[in-house]
């Protein structure tokens, strides 16, 4: 199952988030809009101990959504 992340984040961090997600094999796009993260996601393959996922969690704009997806 492939996840598609639609991300609106702080200027300059969108490439970082896209790059991290792309490295994990997920498709990610930045979008315009008033929301920090807008996501339509089918999630599989996440590993909480994955260092790159920890980097994603550190980014304030996506932290809540990623944590919600993981059920943490």
Phi and psi in radians as a Rosetta constraint file:
Dihedral C 1 N 2 CA 2 C 2 CIRCULARHARMONIC -1.869 0.35
Dihedral N 2 CA 2 C 2 N 3 CIRCULARHARMONIC 2.377 0.35
Dihedral C 2 N 3 CA 3 C 3 CIRCULARHARMONIC -1.664 0.35
Dihedral N 3 CA 3 C 3 N 4 CIRCULARHARMONIC 2.463 0.35
Dihedral C 3 N 4 CA 4 C 4 CIRCULARHARMONIC -2.049 0.35
Dihedral N 4 CA 4 C 4 N 5 CIRCULARHARMONIC 2.059 0.35
Dihedral C 4 N 5 CA 5 C 5 CIRCULARHARMONIC -1.802 0.35
Dihedral N 5 CA 5 C 5 N 6 CIRCULARHARMONIC 2.246 0.35
Dihedral C 5 N 6 CA 6 C 6 CIRCULARHARMONIC -1.915 0.35
Dihedral N 6 CA 6 C 6 N 7 CIRCULARHARMONIC 1.980 0.35
Dihedral C 6 N 7 CA 7 C 7 CIRCULARHARMONIC -2.064 0.35
Dihedral N 7 CA 7 C 7 N 8 CIRCULARHARMONIC 2.299 0.35
Dihedral C 7 N 8 CA 8 C 8 CIRCULARHARMONIC -2.144 0.35
Dihedral N 8 CA 8 C 8 N 9 CIRCULARHARMONIC 1.994 0.35
Dihedral C 8 N 9 CA 9 C 9 CIRCULARHARMONIC -2.429 0.35
Dihedral N 9 CA 9 C 9 N 10 CIRCULARHARMONIC 3.109 0.35
Dihedral C 9 N 10 CA 10 C 10 CIRCULARHARMONIC -0.946 0.35
Dihedral N 10 CA 10 C 10 N 11 CIRCULARHARMONIC 2.393 0.35
Dihedral C 10 N 11 CA 11 C 11 CIRCULARHARMONIC -0.937 0.35
Dihedral N 11 CA 11 C 11 N 12 CIRCULARHARMONIC 2.308 0.35
Dihedral C 11 N 12 CA 12 C 12 CIRCULARHARMONIC 1.672 0.35
Dihedral N 12 CA 12 C 12 N 13 CIRCULARHARMONIC -0.331 0.35
Dihedral C 12 N 13 CA 13 C 13 CIRCULARHARMONIC -1.755 0.35
Dihedral N 13 CA 13 C 13 N 14 CIRCULARHARMONIC -0.218 0.35
Dihedral C 13 N 14 CA 14 C 14 CIRCULARHARMONIC -1.090 0.35
Dihedral N 14 CA 14 C 14 N 15 CIRCULARHARMONIC -0.640 0.35
Dihedral C 14 N 15 CA 15 C 15 CIRCULARHARMONIC -1.139 0.35
Dihedral N 15 CA 15 C 15 N 16 CIRCULARHARMONIC -0.708 0.35
Dihedral C 15 N 16 CA 16 C 16 CIRCULARHARMONIC -1.045 0.35
Dihedral N 16 CA 16 C 16 N 17 CIRCULARHARMONIC -0.842 0.35
Dihedral C 16 N 17 CA 17 C 17 CIRCULARHARMONIC -1.128 0.35
Dihedral N 17 CA 17 C 17 N 18 CIRCULARHARMONIC -0.798 0.35
Dihedral C 17 N 18 CA 18 C 18 CIRCULARHARMONIC -1.043 0.35
Dihedral N 18 CA 18 C 18 N 19 CIRCULARHARMONIC -0.751 0.35
Dihedral C 18 N 19 CA 19 C 19 CIRCULARHARMONIC -1.112 0.35
Dihedral N 19 CA 19 C 19 N 20 CIRCULARHARMONIC -0.742 0.35
Dihedral C 19 N 20 CA 20 C 20 CIRCULARHARMONIC -1.120 0.35
Dihedral N 20 CA 20 C 20 N 21 CIRCULARHARMONIC -0.809 0.35
Dihedral C 20 N 21 CA 21 C 21 CIRCULARHARMONIC -1.164 0.35
Dihedral N 21 CA 21 C 21 N 22 CIRCULARHARMONIC -0.681 0.35
Dihedral C 21 N 22 CA 22 C 22 CIRCULARHARMONIC -1.108 0.35
Dihedral N 22 CA 22 C 22 N 23 CIRCULARHARMONIC -0.674 0.35
Dihedral C 22 N 23 CA 23 C 23 CIRCULARHARMONIC -1.094 0.35
Dihedral N 23 CA 23 C 23 N 24 CIRCULARHARMONIC -0.495 0.35
Dihedral C 23 N 24 CA 24 C 24 CIRCULARHARMONIC -1.445 0.35
Dihedral N 24 CA 24 C 24 N 25 CIRCULARHARMONIC -0.068 0.35
Dihedral C 24 N 25 CA 25 C 25 CIRCULARHARMONIC 1.602 0.35
Dihedral N 25 CA 25 C 25 N 26 CIRCULARHARMONIC 0.217 0.35
Dihedral C 25 N 26 CA 26 C 26 CIRCULARHARMONIC -1.754 0.35
Dihedral N 26 CA 26 C 26 N 27 CIRCULARHARMONIC 2.715 0.35
Dihedral C 26 N 27 CA 27 C 27 CIRCULARHARMONIC -1.636 0.35
Dihedral N 27 CA 27 C 27 N 28 CIRCULARHARMONIC 2.295 0.35
Dihedral C 27 N 28 CA 28 C 28 CIRCULARHARMONIC -2.410 0.35
Dihedral N 28 CA 28 C 28 N 29 CIRCULARHARMONIC 2.423 0.35
Dihedral C 28 N 29 CA 29 C 29 CIRCULARHARMONIC -2.340 0.35
Dihedral N 29 CA 29 C 29 N 30 CIRCULARHARMONIC 2.504 0.35
Dihedral C 29 N 30 CA 30 C 30 CIRCULARHARMONIC -1.515 0.35
Dihedral N 30 CA 30 C 30 N 31 CIRCULARHARMONIC 2.623 0.35
Dihedral C 30 N 31 CA 31 C 31 CIRCULARHARMONIC -2.398 0.35
Dihedral N 31 CA 31 C 31 N 32 CIRCULARHARMONIC 2.703 0.35
Dihedral C 31 N 32 CA 32 C 32 CIRCULARHARMONIC -1.385 0.35
Dihedral N 32 CA 32 C 32 N 33 CIRCULARHARMONIC 2.754 0.35
Dihedral C 32 N 33 CA 33 C 33 CIRCULARHARMONIC 2.561 0.35
Dihedral N 33 CA 33 C 33 N 34 CIRCULARHARMONIC 2.911 0.35
Dihedral C 33 N 34 CA 34 C 34 CIRCULARHARMONIC -1.478 0.35
Dihedral N 34 CA 34 C 34 N 35 CIRCULARHARMONIC -0.021 0.35
Dihedral C 34 N 35 CA 35 C 35 CIRCULARHARMONIC -1.688 0.35
Dihedral N 35 CA 35 C 35 N 36 CIRCULARHARMONIC 2.549 0.35
Dihedral C 35 N 36 CA 36 C 36 CIRCULARHARMONIC -1.176 0.35
Dihedral N 36 CA 36 C 36 N 37 CIRCULARHARMONIC -0.813 0.35
Dihedral C 36 N 37 CA 37 C 37 CIRCULARHARMONIC -2.472 0.35
Dihedral N 37 CA 37 C 37 N 38 CIRCULARHARMONIC 2.266 0.35
Dihedral C 37 N 38 CA 38 C 38 CIRCULARHARMONIC -2.100 0.35
Dihedral N 38 CA 38 C 38 N 39 CIRCULARHARMONIC 2.125 0.35
Dihedral C 38 N 39 CA 39 C 39 CIRCULARHARMONIC -2.388 0.35
Dihedral N 39 CA 39 C 39 N 40 CIRCULARHARMONIC 2.385 0.35
Dihedral C 39 N 40 CA 40 C 40 CIRCULARHARMONIC -2.118 0.35
Dihedral N 40 CA 40 C 40 N 41 CIRCULARHARMONIC 1.828 0.35
Dihedral C 40 N 41 CA 41 C 41 CIRCULARHARMONIC -2.315 0.35
Dihedral N 41 CA 41 C 41 N 42 CIRCULARHARMONIC 2.339 0.35
Dihedral C 41 N 42 CA 42 C 42 CIRCULARHARMONIC -1.941 0.35
Dihedral N 42 CA 42 C 42 N 43 CIRCULARHARMONIC 1.988 0.35
Dihedral C 42 N 43 CA 43 C 43 CIRCULARHARMONIC -1.800 0.35
Dihedral N 43 CA 43 C 43 N 44 CIRCULARHARMONIC 2.299 0.35
Dihedral C 43 N 44 CA 44 C 44 CIRCULARHARMONIC -2.731 0.35
Dihedral N 44 CA 44 C 44 N 45 CIRCULARHARMONIC 2.752 0.35
Dihedral C 44 N 45 CA 45 C 45 CIRCULARHARMONIC 1.445 0.35
Dihedral N 45 CA 45 C 45 N 46 CIRCULARHARMONIC 0.146 0.35
Dihedral C 45 N 46 CA 46 C 46 CIRCULARHARMONIC -1.357 0.35
Dihedral N 46 CA 46 C 46 N 47 CIRCULARHARMONIC 2.450 0.35
Dihedral C 46 N 47 CA 47 C 47 CIRCULARHARMONIC -2.201 0.35
Dihedral N 47 CA 47 C 47 N 48 CIRCULARHARMONIC 2.081 0.35
Dihedral C 47 N 48 CA 48 C 48 CIRCULARHARMONIC -1.045 0.35
Dihedral N 48 CA 48 C 48 N 49 CIRCULARHARMONIC -0.486 0.35
Dihedral C 48 N 49 CA 49 C 49 CIRCULARHARMONIC -1.493 0.35
Dihedral N 49 CA 49 C 49 N 50 CIRCULARHARMONIC -0.038 0.35
Dihedral C 49 N 50 CA 50 C 50 CIRCULARHARMONIC -1.131 0.35
Dihedral N 50 CA 50 C 50 N 51 CIRCULARHARMONIC 2.171 0.35
Dihedral C 50 N 51 CA 51 C 51 CIRCULARHARMONIC -1.057 0.35
Dihedral N 51 CA 51 C 51 N 52 CIRCULARHARMONIC -0.651 0.35
Dihedral C 51 N 52 CA 52 C 52 CIRCULARHARMONIC -1.170 0.35
Dihedral N 52 CA 52 C 52 N 53 CIRCULARHARMONIC -0.612 0.35
Dihedral C 52 N 53 CA 53 C 53 CIRCULARHARMONIC -1.141 0.35
Dihedral N 53 CA 53 C 53 N 54 CIRCULARHARMONIC -0.646 0.35
Dihedral C 53 N 54 CA 54 C 54 CIRCULARHARMONIC -1.082 0.35
Dihedral N 54 CA 54 C 54 N 55 CIRCULARHARMONIC -0.658 0.35
Dihedral C 54 N 55 CA 55 C 55 CIRCULARHARMONIC -1.120 0.35
Dihedral N 55 CA 55 C 55 N 56 CIRCULARHARMONIC -0.712 0.35
Dihedral C 55 N 56 CA 56 C 56 CIRCULARHARMONIC -1.069 0.35
Dihedral N 56 CA 56 C 56 N 57 CIRCULARHARMONIC -0.774 0.35
Dihedral C 56 N 57 CA 57 C 57 CIRCULARHARMONIC -1.070 0.35
Dihedral N 57 CA 57 C 57 N 58 CIRCULARHARMONIC -0.498 0.35
Dihedral C 57 N 58 CA 58 C 58 CIRCULARHARMONIC -1.267 0.35
Dihedral N 58 CA 58 C 58 N 59 CIRCULARHARMONIC -0.347 0.35
Dihedral C 58 N 59 CA 59 C 59 CIRCULARHARMONIC -1.402 0.35
Dihedral N 59 CA 59 C 59 N 60 CIRCULARHARMONIC 1.974 0.35
Dihedral C 59 N 60 CA 60 C 60 CIRCULARHARMONIC -0.864 0.35
Dihedral N 60 CA 60 C 60 N 61 CIRCULARHARMONIC -0.757 0.35
Dihedral C 60 N 61 CA 61 C 61 CIRCULARHARMONIC -1.137 0.35
Dihedral N 61 CA 61 C 61 N 62 CIRCULARHARMONIC -0.469 0.35
Dihedral C 61 N 62 CA 62 C 62 CIRCULARHARMONIC -1.917 0.35
Dihedral N 62 CA 62 C 62 N 63 CIRCULARHARMONIC -0.107 0.35
Dihedral C 62 N 63 CA 63 C 63 CIRCULARHARMONIC -0.961 0.35
Dihedral N 63 CA 63 C 63 N 64 CIRCULARHARMONIC -0.863 0.35
Dihedral C 63 N 64 CA 64 C 64 CIRCULARHARMONIC -1.122 0.35
Dihedral N 64 CA 64 C 64 N 65 CIRCULARHARMONIC -0.789 0.35
Dihedral C 64 N 65 CA 65 C 65 CIRCULARHARMONIC -1.153 0.35
Dihedral N 65 CA 65 C 65 N 66 CIRCULARHARMONIC -0.772 0.35
Dihedral C 65 N 66 CA 66 C 66 CIRCULARHARMONIC -1.091 0.35
Dihedral N 66 CA 66 C 66 N 67 CIRCULARHARMONIC -0.752 0.35
Dihedral C 66 N 67 CA 67 C 67 CIRCULARHARMONIC -1.091 0.35
Dihedral N 67 CA 67 C 67 N 68 CIRCULARHARMONIC -0.709 0.35
Dihedral C 67 N 68 CA 68 C 68 CIRCULARHARMONIC -1.108 0.35
Dihedral N 68 CA 68 C 68 N 69 CIRCULARHARMONIC -0.705 0.35
Dihedral C 68 N 69 CA 69 C 69 CIRCULARHARMONIC -1.106 0.35
Dihedral N 69 CA 69 C 69 N 70 CIRCULARHARMONIC -0.630 0.35
Dihedral C 69 N 70 CA 70 C 70 CIRCULARHARMONIC -1.471 0.35
Dihedral N 70 CA 70 C 70 N 71 CIRCULARHARMONIC -0.170 0.35
Dihedral C 70 N 71 CA 71 C 71 CIRCULARHARMONIC 1.255 0.35
Dihedral N 71 CA 71 C 71 N 72 CIRCULARHARMONIC 0.498 0.35
